[in-house]
Amino acid sequence: MPGVSSRSAGAPLIQANDLEVRVGARLLLAPVSFQVVKGDKIGVVGRNGAGKTTTMRILAGEAPAPGGSVRRSGRVGYLPQDPRESDLAVTARSRIVSARSIESLLERMNRATDDISRARGPARERAMAAYDRAEASFVAAGGYGAEAEAARIASNLGLPDRVLAQPLHELSGGQRRRVELARILFSDADTLLLDEPTNHLDADSITWLRDFLRSYSGGVMMISHSTVLLDETVTKVFHLDANRSVLDVYSMGWRPYLTQRQADERRRHRERLNAERKAAQLMAQSEKLHAKATKATAAQNMARRAERLLAGTEPARAEDRVAAISFPEPAPCGRTPLMAEGLSKAYGSLEIFTGVDLAVDRGSRVVVLGLNGAGKTTLLRLLYGVEEPDAGRVLPGHGLRLGYFAQEHDMLDMDATVLENMQAAAPQLNETDARTVLGTFLFTGDDDHKPARVLSGGEKTRLALATLVASAANVLLLDEPTNNLDPASREQVLRAIRAYRGAMVLVTHDEGAVQALEPDRVLLLPDGDEDLWSEDYAELVVLA
């Protein structure tokens, strides 16, 4: 049965006491206490906007708690949905290895070695002792085998040695995301807090991550919309109910949780119906007694009993609101609104692709496939014009109106509010019309004034999709549009893809998105081979 605390053997790694979660004035989570102990594998679920990401940031120490307290024991490794690395000049390998302070320990050993070579007498003995302490810490951190271990983790996440040698600024957004995941897994933290860890991972990497998490000896909390990952890893489920602003804790695996949650909903519904029926009978009796002056006190007592009866049961659970996601009615255009000839792109010494040709005809539907790092995101950025090709050119056709959904949400202004982002994308809309569009994407009230940087991944996805609605785009470039979405919102995106009448170029790992697209053609990267779509390519989608 669900409760308000998670109990396991062992001292808590994270202890939340009367924790309250808010965004502005809106209460997301009423005060609740729970703990995470060694061996816990906790799946954090709930609809988009329920407060999952905000709660995780508070637990990680990345944001203050509006109420209550969080106590942490040991090291915490936190993977946010949108990692923002401060130094993009460091190599991927250095970024991963830095999680254990290996390099600083090595510098201490080198300084001690220099001191040993120069010092004499007691000073030399102190330098030797300093070296021994630094080396002991270095060994404890796995120093001598650290790079090999980091490379093994990275390889299992689709990051080969050639990528590890590159500076971060030369990597795609998906590759940088996997570098951050590798860094957290390498960190040897006592507790892992993971927000959508399967984003940008192929099928093999997801399988490896599943096995890694199952065998991890520390505590794990993760937000994920991958039901397969949850089913095969979690031992507990924390469900954030956006309608009730409460946290239900289920000390069981994923499938038993689904069964139990349905049973709890049915129980709450029965209890509420019984309470309403009894309250109605009491109120009817109260009204009859009110007609008699001598029975006024009894009538009041009955009315109070009815009120207490209803207060003691939860109201019927409201249905989760779902964004009415749609894409724009495409503006008229020529036969071939977008063409690319001989596109080539390299980052430093790494060649991404060369000589890619593509013709996007009016209303055509193209899916782009390729392994991670093959240049899928880069191609869309070249087509949209946010990056320039090293060779080749992009040719806009008659009447071209482009719309672009970026998987990293880097087309959003993170310092601007939700409303300001909408008005910047659709300057022809007045404030009332802009708010109306945002309302259909579940941004209401104070939501319009929140800066984009505080939104959850799912909310950023909805905002980015909302900015497309008023664009009248006749060619949509969509890069992983279903990432970070709850199942109901994902289904809305799939419906929008099916209904859109313009041309579409889609990059996705989501088989359902490809089925909704019903592509005419497939473009395979990095070779740039183009072919008519057939179901033979379907098995490549999750591998790409």
C-alpha positions in Angstrom: 0.0 0.0 0.0 1.3 3.5 -0.7 2.3 5.8 2.2 4.3 8.8 2.9 7.7 7.2 3.7 10.0 4.7 2.2 11.6 2.3 4.8 14.5 0.1 4.0 17.4 -1.4 6.0 20.5 0.8 6.4 21.2 4.4 7.2 19.6 7.0 4.8 21.7 8.3 1.9 19.1 11.0 1.4 16.6 12.0 4.1 13.7 14.4 3.2 11.8 15.8 6.1 8.5 17.6 5.5 9.7 18.5 2.0 7.5 21.0 0.1 7.9 21.6 -3.6 6.6 24.7 -5.3 7.0 26.6 -8.5 6.2 30.2 -7.8 3.0 30.3 -5.8 1.8 26.9 -7.2 2.1 23.9 -4.8 3.4 20.9 -6.6 4.1 18.6 -3.6 2.6 19.0 -0.1 5.0 18.4 2.8 6.2 14.8 2.7 9.0 12.8 4.4 10.8 9.9 2.7 14.3 8.5 2.5 16.6 6.8 0.1 18.9 4.0 1.4 21.6 1.8 -0.1 20.2 -0.6 -2.6 17.0 1.4 -3.3 16.1 1.5 -7.0 13.4 4.1 -7.1 11.4 5.2 -10.2 9.9 8.7 -10.0 6.9 9.0 -12.2 4.0 11.4 -12.8 2.7 13.5 -15.6 4.7 16.3 -17.2 4.6 19.3 -14.8 3.9 17.3 -11.7 7.2 18.4 -10.2 9.5 15.4 -10.8 12.5 17.4 -12.1 12.0 20.2 -9.5 12.0 17.6 -6.7 15.1 15.9 -8.1 17.0 19.2 -8.3 16.1 19.9 -4.7 17.3 16.5 -3.6 20.5 17.0 -5.5 21.2 20.4 -3.8 20.8 22.3 -7.1 17.8 24.2 -5.9 16.6 25.3 -2.4 13.6 23.6 -0.8 10.6 26.0 -0.4 9.8 24.1 2.8 11.3 21.3 4.9 14.8 20.0 4.7 17.0 17.5 2.8 20.0 15.7 4.4 22.5 13.9 2.3 25.0 11.3 3.3 27.9 10.4 1.0 28.4 11.6 -2.6 25.5 12.4 -4.9 25.8 12.0 -8.7 23.1 14.1 -10.4 22.3 13.9 -14.1 19.9 16.8 -15.1 17.8 16.6 -18.2 19.7 19.4 -19.9 23.3 19.3 -18.7 25.2 22.6 -19.2 29.0 22.1 -19.1 30.9 25.2 -18.2 34.2 24.4 -20.0 33.6 23.1 -23.6 37.3 23.1 -24.3 38.1 20.1 -22.2 38.2 16.7 -23.8 35.4 14.2 -23.2 37.8 11.9 -21.5 38.9 14.6 -19.1 35.3 15.6 -18.3 34.5 12.0 -17.4 37.6 11.3 -15.3 37.2 14.6 -13.4 34.3 13.1 -11.6 36.7 11.4 -9.1 39.2 14.2 -8.9 41.8 11.9 -10.4 43.7 14.7 -12.1 44.0 16.8 -9.0 45.3 13.8 -7.0 47.8 13.2 -9.7 48.9 16.8 -9.5 49.4 16.4 -5.8 51.6 13.3 -6.4 53.6 15.2 -8.9 54.1 18.1 -6.6 55.2 15.8 -3.8 57.6 14.1 -6.2 59.2 17.4 -7.0 59.4 18.3 -3.3 61.1 14.9 -2.6 63.7 15.6 -5.2 64.6 19.0 -3.8 64.1 18.6 -0.1 66.5 17.3 2.5 66.2 16.0 6.1 62.8 16.5 7.8 61.4 18.4 4.8 62.0 15.4 2.6 60.3 13.1 5.1 57.3 15.4 5.1 57.2 15.4 1.3 57.4 11.6 1.2 54.5 11.4 3.7 52.5 13.8 1.5 53.2 11.6 -1.5 52.1 8.5 0.3 48.8 10.2 1.3 48.2 11.5 -2.2 49.0 8.1 -3.7 46.7 6.3 -1.2 43.8 8.6 -2.2 44.7 8.1 -5.9 44.6 4.3 -5.6 41.3 4.5 -3.6 39.8 6.5 -6.5 40.9 3.8 -8.9 43.6 6.1 -10.3 45.8 3.7 -12.1 42.9 2.0 -13.9 40.6 5.1 -14.0 41.0 5.9 -17.7 40.5 2.3 -18.7 37.3 2.1 -16.5 36.0 5.5 -17.9 36.7 4.3 -21.4 34.8 1.1 -20.8 31.7 2.9 -19.4 31.9 5.4 -22.3 32.1 2.7 -24.9 29.0 1.0 -23.5 27.2 4.3 -23.9 28.2 4.6 -27.6 31.3 6.9 -27.0 34.4 5.3 -28.7 38.0 6.4 -28.0 38.1 8.8 -30.9 35.2 10.7 -29.4 36.8 10.7 -25.9 39.8 12.5 -27.4 37.7 15.4 -28.7 36.9 18.6 -26.9 33.3 18.9 -25.9 32.5 21.7 -28.3 33.2 19.4 -31.2 30.6 16.9 -30.0 26.9 16.8 -30.8 24.3 17.5 -28.1 23.5 13.8 -27.8 27.2 12.9 -27.4 27.7 15.6 -24.7 24.6 14.2 -22.9 26.2 10.7 -23.0 29.5 12.1 -21.7 27.6 13.5 -18.7 25.9 10.2 -18.1 29.2 8.4 -18.3 30.7 10.9 -15.9 28.0 10.3 -13.3 28.2 6.5 -13.6 32.0 6.7 -13.3 31.9 9.0 -10.3 31.3 6.1 -7.9 28.7 8.2 -6.1 26.8 6.7 -3.2 23.5 7.9 -4.7 22.6 8.4 -8.4 19.8 10.9 -9.3 19.1 10.5 -12.9 16.6 12.6 -14.9 15.7 10.8 -18.2 19.0 8.8 -18.5 17.9 7.0 -21.7 17.7 10.1 -23.8 20.0 9.9 -26.8 20.9 6.2 -26.0 20.6 3.4 -28.6 19.1 0.0 -27.8 22.4 -1.6 -26.9 23.3 1.3 -24.6 19.9 1.1 -22.8 20.4 -2.6 -22.3 23.8 -2.0 -20.7 22.5 0.8 -18.6 19.7 -1.4 -17.3 22.2 -4.0 -16.2 24.5 -1.4 -14.6 21.7 0.0 -12.5 20.4 -3.4 -11.5 23.8 -4.3 -10.1 24.6 -0.8 -8.6 25.2 -1.1 -4.9 24.2 2.4 -3.9 20.9 4.2 -4.0 19.3 5.2 -7.3 16.4 7.6 -8.1 15.5 8.1 -11.7 12.9 9.9 -13.7 12.1 8.0 -16.8 9.3 7.5 -19.3 10.9 4.3 -20.5 8.5 1.7 -19.0 10.9 -1.1 -20.1 13.8 0.4 -18.0 11.5 0.9 -15.0 10.1 -2.6 -15.2 13.5 -4.2 -15.2 15.3 -2.1 -12.6 13.1 -0.4 -10.0 12.2 -1.9 -6.6 10.1 1.1 -5.5 7.9 3.7 -7.3 7.4 7.3 -6.2 4.3 8.7 -7.9 3.8 12.4 -7.9 0.1 13.1 -8.3 -0.3 16.5 -9.9 -4.1 16.6 -9.1 -3.6 15.9 -5.3 -0.2 17.5 -4.9 0.9 14.4 -3.0 3.6 11.8 -3.2 2.5 8.1 -3.1 5.3 5.7 -2.3 4.9 2.1 -3.5 7.5 -0.3 -2.1 7.2 -2.7 -5.0 8.4 -3.1 -8.6 6.9 -1.5 -11.7 4.2 -4.0 -12.7 2.9 -4.6 -9.2 2.8 -0.8 -8.8 0.6 -0.4 -11.9 -1.8 -3.0 -10.5 -1.8 -1.5 -7.0 -2.3 2.0 -8.3 -5.4 1.0 -10.2 -6.7 -0.8 -7.1 -6.1 2.3 -5.0 -7.9 4.5 -7.5 -10.9 2.2 -7.4 -10.8 2.1 -3.6 -10.7 5.9 -3.4 -13.5 6.2 -5.8 -15.7 3.8 -3.8 -14.9 5.5 -0.5 -15.8 8.9 -2.0 -19.1 7.6 -3.4 -20.1 6.0 -0.1 -19.1 9.2 1.8 -21.1 11.4 -0.6 -24.2 9.1 -0.3 -24.1 9.1 3.5 -23.4 12.9 3.6 -26.4 13.5 1.3 -28.6 11.5 3.7 -27.4 13.4 6.7 -27.9 16.8 4.9 -31.4 15.7 3.9 -32.2 14.9 7.6 -30.6 18.2 8.6 -32.9 20.1 6.3 -36.0 18.4 7.7 -34.9 19.1 11.3 -34.3 22.8 10.4 -38.0 23.1 9.8 -38.5 22.5 13.5 -37.2 25.3 15.8 -36.7 22.8 18.6 -34.4 20.6 16.5 -32.0 23.3 15.2 -29.0 22.1 17.3 -29.5 18.5 16.0 -29.7 19.8 12.5 -26.5 21.6 12.8 -24.8 18.6 14.3 -25.9 16.5 11.3 -24.6 19.1 8.9 -21.2 19.1 10.6 -21.1 15.3 10.6 -21.7 15.4 6.8 -18.9 17.9 6.3 -16.5 15.8 8.4 -17.4 12.7 6.4 -16.6 14.3 3.1 -13.4 15.9 4.6 -12.2 12.5 5.6 -12.2 11.1 2.1 -10.3 12.2 -1.0 -12.3 13.6 -3.9 -12.6 11.7 -7.1 -9.3 11.8 -9.0 -9.4 14.4 -11.7 -8.3 13.2 -15.1 -4.8 14.4 -16.1 -4.9 17.3 -18.4 -3.3 16.7 -21.7 -1.8 19.3 -24.1 -3.7 19.7 -27.3 -0.6 19.5 -29.4 -0.9 20.4 -33.1 1.3 21.6 -35.9 0.5 24.6 -38.1 -1.5 24.7 -41.3 1.4 24.9 -43.8 1.7 28.0 -46.0 1.6 27.6 -49.8 4.9 26.8 -51.4 6.5 25.5 -54.6 7.0 21.9 -55.6 10.4 21.6 -53.8 10.6 24.1 -50.9 14.0 22.8 -49.6 17.1 21.4 -51.2 20.6 20.6 -50.0 23.5 19.9 -52.3 26.9 18.4 -51.3 26.7 19.2 -47.6 29.8 18.4 -45.7 30.6 19.1 -42.0 33.6 18.4 -39.7 34.4 19.4 -36.2 38.1 19.9 -35.9 39.7 16.8 -37.3 36.6 14.7 -37.1 34.6 14.4 -40.3 30.9 14.1 -39.7 29.6 13.6 -43.2 30.5 14.6 -46.8 28.5 15.2 -49.9 25.0 14.8 -48.6 22.2 15.7 -51.0 18.6 16.0 -50.1 15.4 17.3 -51.8 12.4 17.9 -49.7 9.3 18.1 -51.9 6.0 19.6 -50.8 4.3 17.3 -48.3 7.1 14.7 -48.4 8.1 12.8 -45.2 11.7 11.9 -44.6 13.2 10.0 -41.7 17.0 10.4 -41.0 18.7 7.4 -39.6 22.3 6.8 -38.4 24.2 5.7 -35.4 24.8 8.2 -32.6 27.4 10.7 -33.8 26.6 10.2 -37.4 25.5 13.8 -37.8 21.7 13.6 -37.7 21.3 16.7 -35.4 24.0 18.5 -37.3 22.2 18.0 -40.6 19.0 19.6 -39.3 21.0 22.5 -37.9 22.5 23.0 -41.3 19.1 22.8 -43.0 17.7 25.4 -40.6 20.7 27.7 -40.9 21.9 27.8 -37.3 25.2 26.2 -38.5 27.1 26.7 -41.8 28.3 23.7 -43.8 32.0 23.4 -44.6 31.1 22.6 -48.2 27.9 22.5 -50.2 24.8 24.7 -49.8 21.2 24.8 -48.7 18.8 26.1 -51.3 15.4 27.5 -50.1 12.6 27.0 -52.6 9.6 29.2 -53.5 7.6 30.0 -50.4 9.7 28.1 -47.9 8.6 28.5 -44.3 10.8 26.4 -41.9 10.0 25.2 -38.4 12.6 23.6 -36.3 12.3 21.6 -33.1 15.7 21.2 -31.5 16.2 18.2 -29.1 18.4 20.3 -26.8 15.9 23.1 -26.7 18.7 25.5 -27.7 16.3 27.5 -29.8 14.5 28.7 -26.6 15.8 31.7 -24.8 16.4 30.3 -21.3 16.4 33.7 -19.7 13.1 34.8 -21.3 9.7 33.8 -19.9 7.4 31.3 -21.5 5.3 34.1 -22.9 8.3 36.0 -24.2 9.5 32.9 -26.0 6.1 32.5 -27.6 5.9 36.2 -28.7 9.5 36.0 -30.2 8.6 33.0 -32.2 5.2 34.4 -33.4 5.5 38.3 -33.4 2.2 38.5 -35.3 0.3 37.3 -32.3 -0.9 39.8 -29.7 -0.5 38.8 -26.0 -4.0 37.4 -25.7 -3.6 35.1 -28.8 -0.2 34.0 -27.6 -1.6 33.1 -24.2 -4.4 31.2 -25.9 -1.9 29.1 -27.8 0.1 28.5 -24.7 -3.0 27.5 -22.8 -3.6 24.6 -25.2 -0.1 23.4 -24.3 -1.0 23.5 -20.6 0.7 26.8 -19.8 -1.8 28.8 -17.7 -1.8 31.5 -15.1 1.6 32.2 -13.6 3.2 29.6 -16.0 3.5 32.3 -18.7 5.8 34.4 -16.5 8.2 31.6 -15.6 11.7 31.8 -17.2 12.3 28.9 -19.6 15.3 27.7 -17.6 13.2 26.6 -14.7 10.9 24.4 -16.8 11.1 20.6 -16.7 12.3 18.7 -19.8 8.7 17.9 -20.7 7.6 21.5 -20.2 10.5 22.7 -22.4 9.4 20.2 -25.1 5.8 21.5 -24.9 7.0 25.1 -25.1 9.2 24.4 -28.1 6.3 22.6 -29.9 4.0 25.5 -29.0 6.3 28.0 -30.8 5.8 26.0 -34.0 2.0 26.3 -34.0 1.8 29.9 -35.2 4.7 29.6 -37.6 2.7 28.5 -40.7 5.8 26.3 -41.5 5.5 24.2 -44.6 8.7 22.2 -43.8 9.2 20.9 -40.2 12.6 19.8 -39.0 11.9 17.7 -35.9 14.8 16.3 -33.7 13.6 13.8 -31.1 10.2 15.5 -30.5 8.9 12.8 -28.1 11.8 13.0 -25.6 10.9 13.8 -22.0 7.1 13.5 -22.6 4.7 11.4 -20.6 2.7 8.8 -22.5 -0.4 10.9 -23.0 1.6 13.9 -24.3 3.7 11.7 -26.5 0.5 10.3 -28.1 -0.6 13.9 -28.8 2.7 14.5 -30.6 2.2 11.3 -32.7 -1.3 12.5 -33.6 0.1 15.9 -34.7 2.7 14.2 -36.8 0.1 12.0 -38.5 -2.2 15.0 -39.2 0.4 17.5 -40.4 0.0 18.2 -44.1 3.4 19.9 -44.8 6.8 18.3 -45.4 8.7 16.8 -42.5 12.2 15.7 -41.8 12.4 13.6 -38.7 15.2 12.4 -36.4 14.1 10.0 -33.7 14.8 6.8 -31.8 11.1 6.4 -31.2 9.6 3.6 -33.4 6.1 5.0 -32.7 7.1 8.4 -34.2 8.3 6.8 -37.4 5.1 4.8 -37.7 3.1 8.0 -37.2 5.2 9.7 -39.9 4.7 7.0 -42.5 7.9 8.2 -44.3 8.2 8.3 -48.0 12.0 8.2 -47.9 14.9 7.5 -45.6 18.3 9.3 -45.5 21.1 7.2 -44.0 24.0 9.1 -42.4 27.0 9.5 -42.4 27.1 8.1 -46.0 24.2 10.3 -47.2 22.5 7.4 -49.0 18.8 8.1 -49.8 16.3 5.4 -50.4 12.5 4.8 -50.6 11.2 3.8 -47.2 10.5 0.2 -46.5 9.7 -1.8 -43.3 13.2 -3.3 -43.7 14.5 0.0 -42.2 12.2 -0.1 -39.2 14.6 -2.2 -37.1 17.3 0.5 -37.5 15.2 3.1 -35.7 16.0 2.1 -32.1 19.6 1.3 -33.1 20.1 4.7 -34.8 
